[in-house]
């Protein structure tokens, strides 16, 4: 069962795990360093709150809904070293403290807005999602990458 990221307890648990990271924390698997991982996790929230990522075409959205959505919004864990969408690829250097602060702010904003804000809200890539799908997408992705870095 996926924990409810919209509750203060679970949001605070995730933030506590983020706060255990340092700029020197090494991944258990994968190619990203810790600052890049934090920036990678911010992309999900950038797609919701910041208009900086181009929206997929209608055809691409159809493909994403048909082939990717199930992987993202169900509770089956992500596989280690699985491929990611191009906008989630972070290859340039990032500042650890900046990315850490951004991610924490996004998590707090999401928790403060709450479930009602997200219920039946349209996602950038998958169309309208139910609140449990939003929750799974948020929590599963964060948990996957925090586990990647051993916290």
C-alpha positions in Angstrom: 0.0 0.0 0.0 1.3 3.4 -1.0 1.6 5.9 1.9 -0.5 9.1 1.6 1.8 12.0 0.6 -1.0 14.4 1.2 -0.9 13.8 5.0 1.5 15.9 7.1 3.0 12.8 8.6 4.0 11.2 5.3 5.2 14.5 3.8 7.3 15.2 6.9 8.7 11.6 6.7 9.8 12.2 3.1 11.2 15.6 4.0 13.1 14.0 7.0 14.6 11.5 4.5 15.6 14.3 2.2 17.3 16.1 5.1 19.4 13.0 5.7 21.1 13.5 2.4 24.3 15.5 2.0 26.0 16.8 -1.1 28.4 13.8 -0.7 25.7 11.1 -0.5 26.4 8.4 -3.1 23.8 6.4 -5.0 23.3 2.7 -4.4 22.5 2.4 -8.1 22.2 4.7 -11.1 24.2 7.5 -12.8 22.8 10.6 -11.2 24.6 12.3 -8.3 22.5 13.5 -5.3 21.9 17.0 -6.6 20.8 15.7 -10.0 18.4 13.3 -8.3 16.8 16.1 -6.3 16.4 18.1 -9.5 15.0 15.1 -11.3 12.4 14.7 -8.5 11.5 18.4 -8.9 10.5 17.8 -12.6 7.2 16.2 -11.5 6.3 19.3 -9.6 7.6 21.7 -12.2 5.0 20.1 -14.6 2.3 21.0 -12.2 3.3 24.4 -10.8 5.7 25.9 -13.3 5.0 26.3 -17.0 8.5 25.4 -18.2 8.0 22.0 -19.8 6.3 21.7 -23.2 3.1 19.8 -23.1 3.0 16.6 -25.2 1.1 16.6 -28.4 -2.3 14.9 -28.4 -0.8 11.8 -30.1 2.1 11.7 -27.6 -0.3 12.1 -24.7 -2.3 9.1 -26.1 0.9 7.1 -26.2 1.9 8.1 -22.7 -1.6 7.2 -21.4 -1.6 3.9 -23.1 2.0 2.8 -22.4 3.4 4.7 -19.5 0.6 5.8 -17.2 0.0 2.3 -15.6 3.7 2.2 -14.6 3.5 5.6 -13.0 0.2 5.5 -11.1 0.0 1.9 -9.9 1.8 0.7 -6.7 4.2 -1.7 -8.6 7.7 -0.4 -7.7 9.9 1.1 -10.3 12.8 -1.1 -11.5 16.3 0.1 -10.7 18.0 1.8 -13.6 14.8 2.0 -15.7 14.5 4.6 -18.5 13.0 8.0 -17.9 11.3 10.6 -20.1 13.7 13.1 -21.7 12.5 16.1 -19.6 13.4 14.1 -16.5 17.0 13.5 -17.6 19.3 15.7 -15.5 22.9 15.6 -16.8 24.1 19.1 -16.0 25.7 20.0 -12.7 23.2 21.2 -10.0 23.6 22.9 -6.6 22.7 20.4 -3.9 21.2 23.0 -1.4 19.2 24.7 -4.1 17.6 21.5 -5.4 17.0 20.2 -1.9 15.2 23.4 -0.9 13.1 23.4 -4.1 12.0 19.8 -3.6 11.0 20.4 0.0 9.0 23.5 -1.0 7.2 21.5 -3.7 6.4 18.7 -1.3 5.1 21.2 1.3 3.0 23.1 -1.3 1.5 19.8 -2.5 0.6 18.7 1.0 -0.9 22.1 1.8 -3.0 22.2 -1.3 -4.3 18.7 -0.4 -6.1 15.9 -2.0 -9.1 18.0 -3.1 -6.9 20.2 -5.3 -5.6 17.2 -7.1 -8.7 15.0 -7.4 -9.6 14.9 -11.1 -6.9 17.5 -11.9 -5.3 17.0 -15.4 -1.7 15.9 -15.4 0.9 17.2 -17.8 1.2 13.8 -19.5 -1.5 11.4 -18.5 -4.8 13.4 -18.7 -7.2 13.6 -15.7 -6.0 11.6 -12.7 -7.8 10.6 -9.5 -6.4 11.6 -6.2 -5.0 8.1 -5.5 -3.2 8.2 -8.8 -1.6 11.5 -8.0 -0.6 10.2 -4.6 0.9 7.1 -6.0 2.8 9.1 -8.6 4.2 11.5 -6.0 5.1 9.0 -3.3 6.3 6.2 -5.4 8.8 8.4 -7.3 10.1 10.1 -4.2 10.5 6.8 -2.4 12.2 5.2 -5.3 14.9 7.9 -5.5 15.4 8.3 -1.8 15.9 4.6 -1.6 18.4 4.9 -4.5 20.4 7.1 -2.2 20.0 5.0 0.9 17.6 7.1 2.9 
